[in-house]
Structures are given as C-alpha cells and as structure tokens.
Amino acid sequence: MAELNFLDRYPSYRDTTRLDELRATEYSHLDHVYLDYTGAGVYAQAQLRAHHERLGSRTFGNPHSENPASVASTELVDSARRAVLRFLNADPAEYAVIFTPNASGACRLVGEAYPFGRGRDLVMTFDNHNSVNGIREFARRAGSRRRYVPLVPPDLRVASAAVDAALKPRKGLFAFPAQSNFTGVQHPLSWVEKAHDNGYDVLLDVAAYLPANPLDLSRVKPDFVPISWYKVLGYPTGVGCLVARRDALAKLRRPWFAGGTIAAVSVGAEWHQLAPDETAFEDGTLNFLHIPDVEFGLSWLTAIGPELIRERVRTLTGWLLDRLVVLRHANGNPMCHIYGPTGLDHRGGTVAFNLLDPDGRIVDERLVATEAATQGLSLRTGCFCNPGAGEGAFDIGRRQLRGSARWGVRTIDDYLTMIGLPSGGAVRVSFGVASTFGDVQRLLDFLEGTYRDRGADAAGLAPRLRC
C-alpha cells in the first residue's frame, strides 16, 4: 500500500527502474540499507573490475620520468584530467585540473596561496563545510576582513539581499556550497556571477551537489571548485582535485614547493622556479594508480545517466520528507523536526532531522545511530563538519557563544553543556545511485517502530568525540 501511494505521488520513479537492475547486479554488495551518500558514494563492481584489469595489463611507474612505465602513468593521468573537464563541460583553455588527495586538500591549496591581506576580504555563507571554514585562518593571519552571511529560518537558506550586502565593492574571495551538506539547501549558482561583478573570486564547494546534479562550467564559472571523487563515484578514495580557472591560478602565491612542482631549483642560491602549469600545485608523486579510476568512474556515471540518478534521488527525497512531516506520537505530537526545507524546491537529496519524544524532547542522535546500526541501516549523525548550519538549526546566537574561546572546554560534550544544547547534532539521511523505495521504507518502519511513544533517554551512551 505504501509503495502504491508513493508511485501515485511520484510517478516518475517508474522511469528510473534501470537503477533497480543495477542495484541487483553492479551494486549487489550492498548488504544492508545504505543512507549516507553525502558521506560517500557507493562504487559499482564494474569500477573494481576496471581497476584490476588495468593494473594487470602492464607496469605503471612514477610519472616524473621518461621511462616506459612512467610515460604510461603520465598518459593516463593526463587523460583523466581531460575526462574531468569533459564531465564538467569546462574549456581546457580556461580551466585546469589539479589532482589532490581530496576536496579538503584542494581548499587548503587555495587558502594558503590566495593573496589575502588588507583590501581583500573573505566572505562565506554560514553553512560551509569545515574544510572551507578553515580558509579563514589564512585570511586571519594575513589581516583580511572575514564576514559570514547568516542563515534564515525555518528553511535555513541564505537571503540574496544578505549576499548583496556582504559582497561590498572590494576585492576578495567568496566561498559557498552549491548544496549544504547539512540541510540539503541548494544555493543560487547565479551568486558566482554576482560575486565576480563585485570584484570577488569564487570558491564553489560541490561535494554534496555534484553526485546527483550537473555542473556546467561553460555557463557557471567559479574560480575554484574543490572535489572529492569518492563522494561522486564511491571509488577511488584518496583522489580529489581542484578545478580552477587559469587566470585565478595565476593570482595564487604558493608558500612552498615540493617534488614535482618546480621547473628549476637551487640549494646554494636558495632559488626556485615553479612549473609553468597546473603541476606546480601537485605536491610530490600523484596517486597514479588510482587517478585513472576517476576517468572510468565518470564514464560509468555518464553511461547510467546523471538525469536518471537525479530523478531517483528527487523522488525518494520527496517521499521521505512527506512521511517525516506526518509522523506522530499517540498524543498527536510530531515525532520529527526537520532542519531545512520540507519541500523539494531548490533542495537536494540530503535530509537532516532530529527525532522527538512524546513530550517534544530531542532523542539523542547517538542513540539513533547505535540502534539504526543494529537494524542494518547506515545513516550519519552529528554536526556533519558544518558548525554554522548547526548553529543556525539550533538557533545559537552570538550572545551564547561570546567568550567561548576562553571557556577552556576540551570535549564537544563540554562545549554543548556550556551553550545549553540538548543534542550534539542531528540525524542525516541521503540518497544516491543505488537507493530504492525499499530503503526509504525500511528507514520509516525503523523510526516509527522504535521511537513512537518512547521517551528520550541518553543514559549509557558513549561520549561524543568530535564535530
């Protein structure tokens, strides 16, 4: 009956049945309900086969040489660069691909080399991931002004008027996520051009956005795009990249150099010249055995059809939101509080919420994580490395945080106690290529069967380790 109601409300789900076939074949190793696609994608068996077949076909060596093994690796790495640009519809004359260990490493490349200083501000939305928030420390040391654009409840969006006000006619860097990894809110990509018109370079975080949404760099032209490929493809881990406009790269001033990044160097004269291309930003030996897996993964994703994945994610997200909103205890009180939009307008497949007991108290997210695991459900709990979205979700104002740097707290639990929060975060569910209606129904059955009419109790839970 539930599935019939779902299909009646979201009939386009029927057009995505090819994904069910792939779930039964290429994703058959999914031995439980996986609901953490914003944390990491899921790899297909085809990706593993391609990796092993390639490694078994010949010898590959360190790219920084002219020997046959080295040349073979260099050719595959360069081919992967071109594949990334094709996937993003980016002009190779305008954009470069710099391989990094992950998106965090890409953010650090920008932060440490960007020409911050007086007259160059750093503007960020409140809902940035910590890997983007960390850029502020480079800006702080250089004497740049730092401004955060706040979130507006209840949907926890950022008002365009507030962005306009923050982007005063100065120079600097504007950083925001295309999609919040906490609330699923999708911000207007038109902000990129708006920031450029105000003299800002733009770092666009696409970690939560790219797995189920297209990014066309011929139309939207951010200066820096950090990517972790395991978020998009599930495999490989340990490979990310910074896709950057070449004219923006020319503004960066690296604070050091390393093997593989220089054209010439002297010890006696303490002089060096960086490589004239993107390799100037690729420290040491690249992960040459796994970078080619990115190219295969992108071809695999393209063959499935990004629009097919997007529609599957959209319908499942809509149904989950519909059902969470109407979950009730016997006394009529809601079982859930959703953080972010409760509809599908300008939002992605990431849903954050807290469960409530019959008296409206928050059910500790650690309890939900523990009990979900025993029922074979992988979901994520906590603050998701997004403290700004958490502060917005729990309405934590500056008055509560005043002096927090001097509190001397050592643990996240101490911090939560000091600011008077009833929880350390939320429960997050997210969908991707191998998600099904059955996954959503298993989750809903678990939530209703486990927490309906049950009081909140945090006794015996392990301490929180980090945010």
C-alpha atoms as one frame of an Amber mdcrd trajectory, in Angstrom:
protein
   0.000   0.000   0.000   2.812   2.432   0.903   4.545   1.812  -2.429   1.335
   2.424  -4.366   0.861   5.724  -2.552   4.465   6.632  -3.310   4.119   5.844
  -7.023   0.873   7.776  -7.174   2.623  10.849  -5.762   5.907  10.370  -7.631
   5.053   8.524 -10.869   8.394   9.437 -12.487  10.066   6.915 -10.167   8.859
   4.254 -12.607  11.142   5.805 -15.245  14.192   5.018 -13.115  13.794   1.229
 -12.915  17.148   0.693 -14.649  18.731   1.690 -11.351  16.948  -1.211  -9.651
  18.528  -3.566 -12.189  21.952  -2.106 -11.442  21.314  -2.385  -7.706  20.763
  -6.130  -8.153  23.892  -6.606 -10.276  26.600  -3.947 -10.094  25.698  -2.886
  -6.547  24.821  -6.317  -5.196  27.487  -5.957  -2.494  25.124  -3.527  -0.695
  24.247  -5.958   2.077  22.221  -3.510   4.165  20.348  -0.208   3.853  22.882
   2.458   2.923  21.652   6.025   3.506  24.866   8.071   3.659  25.578   9.118
   0.071  26.513  12.640   1.176  29.207  10.986   3.287  30.444   8.741   0.460
  29.115   7.352  -2.780  28.848   3.624  -3.477  31.123   2.012  -6.051  29.978
  -0.409  -8.732  31.539  -3.812  -9.347  32.447  -2.553 -12.833  34.729   0.062
 -11.277  36.632  -2.599  -9.348  36.943  -4.813 -12.424  38.295  -1.949 -14.493
  40.899  -1.131 -11.832  42.186  -4.693 -11.586  42.178  -5.207 -15.352  44.217
  -2.055 -15.863  46.793  -2.944 -13.221  47.054  -6.453 -14.639  47.628  -5.217
 -18.176  51.091  -3.679 -17.761  53.500  -1.912 -15.393  52.888   1.659 -14.290
  55.509   3.842 -12.610  56.141   7.246 -11.040  55.046   9.849 -13.629  58.070
  12.125 -13.207  60.289  10.430 -15.792  60.536   9.418 -19.449  60.823   5.649
 -18.982  58.015   3.440 -20.403  56.329   2.775 -17.037  56.392   6.477 -16.205
  55.083   7.562 -19.592  52.214   5.064 -19.311  51.156   6.615 -15.996  51.512
  10.170 -17.301  49.285   9.410 -20.266  46.545   8.022 -18.027  46.777  10.928
 -15.583  46.522  13.444 -18.434  43.602  11.501 -19.883  41.858  11.690 -16.500
  42.357  15.479 -16.458  40.625  15.737 -19.805  37.817  13.457 -18.614  37.151
  15.692 -15.591  36.944  18.760 -17.814  34.563  16.972 -20.212  32.340  15.881
 -17.320  32.089  19.498 -16.148  31.855  20.878 -19.703  34.873  23.065 -18.999
  37.096  24.589 -21.669  40.701  23.322 -21.226  41.924  26.754 -22.275  40.012
  28.304 -19.375  40.154  25.643 -16.635  42.887  23.408 -15.219  42.589  20.206
 -13.172  44.943  19.848 -10.196  44.861  16.444  -8.548  44.841  16.438  -4.746
  44.177  13.822  -2.035  40.635  15.183  -1.502  38.495  18.321  -1.533  39.980
  19.439   1.794  43.431  19.396   0.231  42.086  21.444  -2.672  40.649  24.023
  -0.254  43.974  24.255   1.531  45.786  24.888  -1.755  43.557  27.896  -2.308
  43.671  29.154   1.272  47.424  29.031   1.725  48.191  30.655  -1.637  45.386
  33.184  -2.045  46.624  36.819  -1.805  44.704  37.717   1.336  45.540  40.981
   3.057  44.109  44.416   3.666  41.624  45.192   0.937  40.978  41.517   0.147
  38.086  40.167   2.206  36.887  36.635   2.810  33.093  36.232   2.614  31.448
  32.895   3.412  27.935  31.642   3.965  27.176  30.215   7.404  26.636  26.695
   6.063  30.099  25.970   4.714  31.847  22.706   5.490  34.794  22.940   7.891
  37.222  22.329   5.038  36.057  25.660   3.629  35.723  27.353   7.032  39.376
  26.595   7.661  40.388  29.033   4.902  39.523  31.831   7.326  42.682  31.077
   9.332  44.854  32.002   6.345  42.759  35.151   5.866  43.024  35.997   9.558
  46.828  35.750   9.559  47.038  37.972   6.500  44.854  40.666   8.088  41.827
  40.201   5.831  38.330  41.010   6.993  36.118  37.967   7.401  32.343  38.057
   7.030  29.778  35.277   7.347  26.377  35.545   5.661  23.738  34.147   8.093
  21.042  31.537   7.554  17.363  32.440   7.737  14.946  30.043   9.492  12.914
  27.968   9.062  14.379  26.698   5.779  17.922  27.760   6.748  18.538  29.433
   3.424  20.711  32.480   2.804  18.878  35.614   1.709  20.149  37.007  -1.592
  19.887  40.508  -0.146  22.297  39.483   2.608  24.740  38.204  -0.019  24.450
  41.532  -1.833  25.243  43.386   1.382  28.212  41.138   2.209  29.740  41.494
  -1.250  30.694  45.097  -0.858  32.609  46.554  -3.800  36.001  45.307  -2.651
  38.294  42.505  -3.760  38.494  39.120  -2.139  37.199  35.561  -2.053  33.574
  34.428  -1.728  33.037  30.788  -0.702  29.735  28.913  -0.569  28.358  25.409
  -1.109  26.224  24.659  -4.155  24.324  22.394  -1.749  24.518  22.342   2.033
  25.762  19.006   3.345  23.574  19.595   6.434  20.193  20.831   5.204  20.261
  19.936   1.505  19.563  23.584   0.593  20.775  24.415  -2.910  22.015  27.978
  -3.204  21.642  30.022  -6.404  24.596  29.447  -8.713  23.912  32.954 -10.031
  25.819  34.151  -6.963  29.013  33.279  -8.841  28.472  35.974 -11.445  27.191
  38.378  -8.795  30.414  37.964  -6.831  32.518  38.453  -9.949  30.648  41.677
 -10.700  31.597  42.866  -7.207  35.293  42.076  -7.649  35.402  38.712  -5.859
  36.878  35.395  -6.834  34.593  32.439  -6.023  35.223  29.074  -4.418  32.239
  26.799  -5.028  32.002  23.687  -2.840  30.187  20.978  -4.854  30.774  17.992
  -2.540  27.090  17.434  -1.710  25.822  18.791  -5.038  27.784  17.018  -7.752
  26.815  13.361  -7.081  23.244  13.954  -8.305  23.327  17.347 -10.038  25.037
  18.668 -13.177  27.651  21.416 -13.060  28.275  23.135 -16.388  31.410  25.258
 -16.212  30.688  26.767 -19.606  27.702  28.542 -18.033  28.583  28.908 -14.339
  32.216  29.927 -13.923  33.523  29.755 -10.351  37.240  30.293  -9.966  37.906
  27.332  -7.680  35.953  24.051  -7.460  37.238  21.524  -4.877  36.102  17.915
  -5.427  36.487  14.573  -3.610  35.816  11.879  -6.176  34.707   9.218  -3.703
  31.735  11.470  -2.925  30.678  11.321  -6.564  31.826   7.864  -7.659  32.267
   5.836  -4.473  35.738   4.859  -5.671  38.590   5.724  -5.564  39.216   7.261
  -2.170  42.341   9.349  -1.725  41.845  11.208  -5.019  40.330  14.651  -5.328
  41.030  17.682  -7.418  40.904  21.426  -7.620  39.309  22.564 -10.853  40.447
  26.149 -11.247  40.270  28.939 -13.758  43.710  29.515 -15.160  43.566  33.273
 -14.629  42.621  32.679 -10.970  45.509  30.223 -10.537  47.856  32.963 -11.723
  46.884  35.034  -8.665  47.954  32.340  -6.199  51.352  32.501  -4.495  52.423
  29.155  -3.082  54.201  29.392   0.304  56.466  26.435  -0.503  57.470  23.982
  -3.190  57.887  20.221  -3.311  58.958  17.420  -5.570  57.119  17.537  -8.877
  56.129  21.214  -8.581  59.255  23.013  -9.814  60.840  23.688 -13.188  64.233
  24.561 -11.649  65.681  24.899  -8.146  68.993  25.694  -6.458  70.144  24.790
  -2.965  73.185  27.043  -2.899  71.338  30.113  -4.148  68.064  29.229  -2.398
  66.188  29.927  -5.597  63.393  28.081  -7.346  61.028  28.424 -10.262  57.654
  26.691 -10.144  56.412  24.644 -13.081  54.524  26.801 -15.591  51.313  24.739
 -15.492  48.935  23.052 -13.038  51.635  20.617 -11.911  53.059  23.486  -9.857
  50.269  22.703  -7.385  50.623  18.920  -7.312  52.942  18.167  -4.405  55.067
  15.049  -4.713  54.072  11.901  -6.536  50.470  11.745  -7.664  48.274   8.774
  -6.836  48.941   7.469 -10.326  47.474   4.011  -9.759  44.053   5.402  -8.767
  43.670   8.652 -10.701  42.727   6.676 -13.863  39.822   5.194 -11.888  38.262
   8.666 -11.909  38.027   8.574 -15.693  36.373   5.160 -15.695  34.023   6.212
 -12.897  32.927   9.291 -14.809  32.281   7.243 -17.945  30.284   4.772 -15.830
  28.198   7.554 -14.291  27.630   9.181 -17.674  26.502   5.875 -19.194  23.934
   5.391 -16.412  22.633   8.914 -16.936  23.012  11.730 -14.402  19.418  12.849
 -15.006  18.193   9.348 -14.169  20.082   9.443 -10.861  18.853  12.939 -10.157
  15.210  11.934 -10.646  15.590   8.845  -8.448  17.122  10.976  -5.688  14.433
  13.648  -6.069  11.514  11.246  -5.743  12.943   9.388  -2.755  13.797  12.654
  -1.008  10.273  13.957  -1.588   8.674  10.817  -0.170  10.901  10.805   2.904
  10.070  14.448   3.620   6.362  13.781   3.100   6.390  10.929   5.609   8.630
  12.532   8.242   6.345  15.552   8.413   3.281  13.434   9.285   4.886  11.025
  11.785   3.062  11.477  15.092   3.053  10.046  18.599  -0.217   8.749  20.036
  -0.748  12.098  21.774  -0.598  13.887  18.418   2.796  15.485  18.911   5.286
  15.309  15.999   7.992  12.647  16.016  10.407  14.674  13.873  11.881  18.108
  13.479  13.379  18.650  10.013  16.240  21.120   9.532  15.895  22.879   6.201
  13.170  22.824   3.549  10.330  20.329   3.904   9.635  20.512   0.155  11.696
  19.839  -2.965  12.092  23.405  -4.216  15.803  24.243  -4.512  16.956  21.375
  -2.325  18.922  18.186  -2.861  18.851  14.643  -1.552  20.244  15.356   1.912
  17.752  15.403   4.793  18.693  16.301   8.378  16.315  15.893  11.296  16.010
  15.086  14.971  13.557  12.653  16.476  11.355  13.979  19.278   9.801  12.057
  22.152   6.094  12.454  23.061   6.942  15.464  25.247   8.901  17.207  22.478
  12.381  16.429  23.854  15.116  15.581  21.358  16.090  11.926  21.150  19.880
  11.768  21.417  21.394  11.278  17.967  23.928   8.784  19.364  21.094   6.500
  20.430  19.598   6.662  16.944  22.973   5.840  15.364  23.501   2.845  17.644
  20.019   1.415  17.226  19.957   2.030  13.473  23.205   0.092  13.097  21.747
  -2.912  14.903  18.893  -2.896  12.363  21.234  -2.787   9.380  20.871   0.888
   8.489  23.835   3.139   7.668  22.926   6.750   8.356  25.004   9.606   9.719
  24.632  11.557  12.934  26.369  14.578  14.451  27.017  18.075  13.091  28.469
  16.837   9.775  31.526  19.137   9.927  29.134  22.053   9.401  29.015  24.080
  12.638  27.414  27.117  11.009  24.405  25.137   9.811  24.211  23.559  13.261
  24.257  26.971  14.921  21.501  28.067  12.574  19.461  24.900  13.099  19.616
  25.164  16.898  19.334  28.962  16.942  22.668  29.530  18.657  23.349  33.268
  18.619  26.492  35.287  19.196  25.416  36.058  22.762  25.559  32.355  23.648
  28.961  31.989  22.004  30.519  35.141  23.449  33.785  34.293  25.149  33.688
  30.644  24.070  37.348  30.732  23.018  38.229  31.306  26.694  35.970  28.637
  28.208  38.733  26.069  28.194  36.493  23.234  27.047  38.263  20.056  25.956
  35.455  17.961  24.512  32.434  18.539  22.312  30.199  17.428  25.212  31.696
  20.142  27.444  31.019  22.674  24.706  27.402  21.565  24.294  26.853  21.859
  28.041  28.300  25.384  28.115  25.975  26.657  25.385  22.967  24.733  26.708
  22.247  22.471  23.743  20.091  19.350  24.205  21.859  17.470  21.403  25.181
  17.206  19.630  23.642  17.401  16.200  21.095  15.668  14.032  20.365  12.540
  12.035  21.223  12.794   8.339  19.869  10.629   5.525  20.983  10.984   1.910
  20.319   9.187  -1.359  22.278   8.224  -4.458  22.631   5.983  -7.472  21.688
   2.693  -5.770  18.939   3.969  -3.452  15.479   2.391  -3.661  11.985   2.869
  -2.307  12.606  -0.186  -0.126  15.499   1.636   1.556  13.253   4.544   2.484
  10.513   2.258   3.739  12.958   0.312   5.900  14.055   3.579   7.473  10.497
   4.776   8.094   9.478   1.438   9.592  12.507   1.607  11.898  11.799   5.160
  13.038   8.121   4.601  13.735   8.537   1.155  15.256  11.423   2.187  17.527
  10.632   5.731  18.672   6.879   6.181  18.565   5.612   6.894  22.117   9.097
   6.305  23.569  10.705   8.749  25.967  14.122  10.319  25.333  16.941   8.676
  27.282  20.674   9.294  26.873  21.844   7.039  29.711  24.857   4.865  28.982
  25.797   6.463  25.665  29.463   6.855  24.739  30.846  10.405  24.839  30.961
  12.410  21.627  34.447  12.632  20.175  34.270  15.463  17.678  32.087  17.658
  15.498
